[in-house]
Amino acid sequence: MPLITLQTLINADINTCFDLSRDIDFHQESLKHSHERAIAGKTSGLIELGESVTWEAKHFGITQRLTSKITEFNRPYYFVDEMVSGAFESFKHEHIFEKTQDGTLMIDKFHFKSPYGLLGEFVNILFLKGYVASLLKIRNKELTTRAEKKT
């Protein structure tokens, strides 16, 4: 199962970073280039433990839907969202936050499995892992900018 790990240093307090990371409205703003929008479940505000959201977005020229649920939650240090339904066979996104001397270290661990067996693994190697990492980096850059403005 592929794993994407990103570390982002943010010059902002841990509570601000944690809350922005689970803010549905901010998520939509940060990925507006893919026309990502919440269409069912929790569609606005801060998502909490046990809540789910269905996203609709355009990736690779195809409109897709994906539902994820918050399965673990320890504010302001950690939460997990896991796919309930969507294009992946499965995914688990761990959001980890650590206080630092200058602010917050935000760590993303995105575990995913593509459908279609060996064909899916080939697609991962060719472009999917890079594409997902790019989306996470875009979102993290937007989150850093927003969090640092609040501080």
C-alpha positions in Angstrom: 0.0 0.0 0.0 1.6 3.3 -1.1 2.3 5.9 1.6 2.8 9.6 1.1 4.4 11.5 4.0 4.7 15.2 4.1 6.0 17.5 6.8 5.1 21.2 6.9 6.4 23.7 9.3 3.9 26.5 10.1 4.6 29.6 12.0 1.2 29.5 13.8 -0.2 27.9 16.9 -1.2 24.2 16.9 -5.0 24.9 17.5 -5.2 27.2 14.5 -3.4 24.6 12.3 -5.6 21.7 13.6 -8.8 23.5 13.1 -8.0 24.8 9.6 -7.0 21.2 8.6 -10.5 20.0 9.5 -12.4 23.0 8.2 -14.7 22.0 5.3 -15.1 25.5 4.0 -11.3 26.1 3.9 -10.7 22.7 2.2 -13.0 23.7 -0.6 -11.2 27.1 -1.0 -7.8 25.5 -1.0 -8.6 23.0 -3.7 -10.9 25.2 -5.9 -8.8 24.4 -8.9 -10.3 20.9 -8.9 -13.8 22.3 -8.2 -13.8 20.3 -5.0 -17.0 20.8 -3.0 -18.8 19.1 -0.1 -22.2 17.8 -1.3 -23.4 15.5 1.5 -22.8 14.8 5.2 -21.0 17.6 6.9 -20.8 20.3 4.2 -19.6 23.3 6.2 -17.6 24.2 9.4 -15.4 21.9 11.4 -15.7 18.2 11.0 -15.7 16.1 14.2 -15.2 12.5 15.2 -17.8 10.2 13.6 -18.9 12.7 11.0 -18.5 12.1 7.3 -18.4 14.3 4.2 -19.0 13.5 0.5 -16.8 15.4 -1.8 -17.3 16.0 -5.5 -14.3 17.1 -7.6 -12.9 16.9 -11.1 -9.7 14.9 -11.4 -8.2 13.7 -14.7 -11.2 15.4 -16.5 -13.7 13.2 -14.7 -16.1 14.3 -12.0 -15.7 12.0 -9.0 -17.3 11.5 -5.6 -15.6 10.4 -2.5 -17.0 10.0 1.0 -14.7 10.0 4.0 -15.3 9.7 7.7 -13.4 10.9 10.8 -12.4 7.7 12.6 -9.9 9.0 15.2 -9.7 12.4 16.9 -7.5 13.8 19.6 -7.6 17.6 19.4 -5.3 19.4 18.7 -2.7 16.6 18.0 -4.2 14.0 15.7 -7.1 13.0 13.5 -7.8 10.5 10.8 -10.1 10.5 7.9 -10.8 7.2 6.0 -12.5 6.6 2.8 -16.0 5.1 3.0 -16.6 5.1 -0.7 -14.9 6.5 -3.8 -12.4 5.9 -6.6 -9.7 4.3 -4.3 -10.0 0.8 -3.0 -9.1 2.4 0.3 -7.3 5.3 1.9 -6.4 6.5 5.4 -5.2 10.0 5.9 -3.5 10.7 9.3 -3.2 14.3 10.3 -0.5 14.8 13.0 0.3 18.1 14.7 3.3 18.8 17.0 4.1 22.0 18.8 7.5 23.4 17.9 9.5 26.3 19.2 8.3 28.5 16.3 4.8 27.1 15.8 3.6 23.8 14.5 4.9 20.8 12.6 2.0 19.3 10.5 2.6 15.8 9.3 0.4 14.1 6.7 0.5 10.4 6.3 -1.7 9.3 3.4 -2.0 5.5 3.0 -3.9 4.5 -0.1 -4.7 1.5 -2.3 -5.8 1.7 -5.9 -8.4 -0.7 -7.3 -7.7 -3.1 -10.2 -4.8 -5.1 -8.7 -1.6 -5.0 -10.7 -3.0 -2.4 -13.1 -3.7 -0.1 -10.1 -0.2 -0.6 -8.8 1.2 0.4 -12.2 -1.0 3.5 -12.2 0.3 4.4 -8.7 3.9 4.2 -9.9 3.2 6.1 -13.2 1.4 9.1 -11.8 -1.2 8.7 -9.0 1.1 8.9 -6.0 2.7 12.1 -7.5 -0.7 13.6 -8.3 -2.1 13.0 -4.7 1.2 14.3 -3.2 0.8 17.5 -5.4 -2.8 18.0 -4.1 -1.7 17.6 -0.5 1.2 20.1 -1.1 -1.2 22.7 -2.6 -3.5 22.3 0.3 -0.7 22.6 2.8 0.7 25.7 1.2 -2.7 27.3 1.4 -3.1 26.2 5.0 0.3 27.6 5.9 -0.5 31.0 4.3 -3.9 31.2 6.1 -2.7 30.0 9.5 0.3 32.4 9.5 -2.0 35.3 8.6 -4.2 34.5 11.7 -1.2 34.6 14.0 
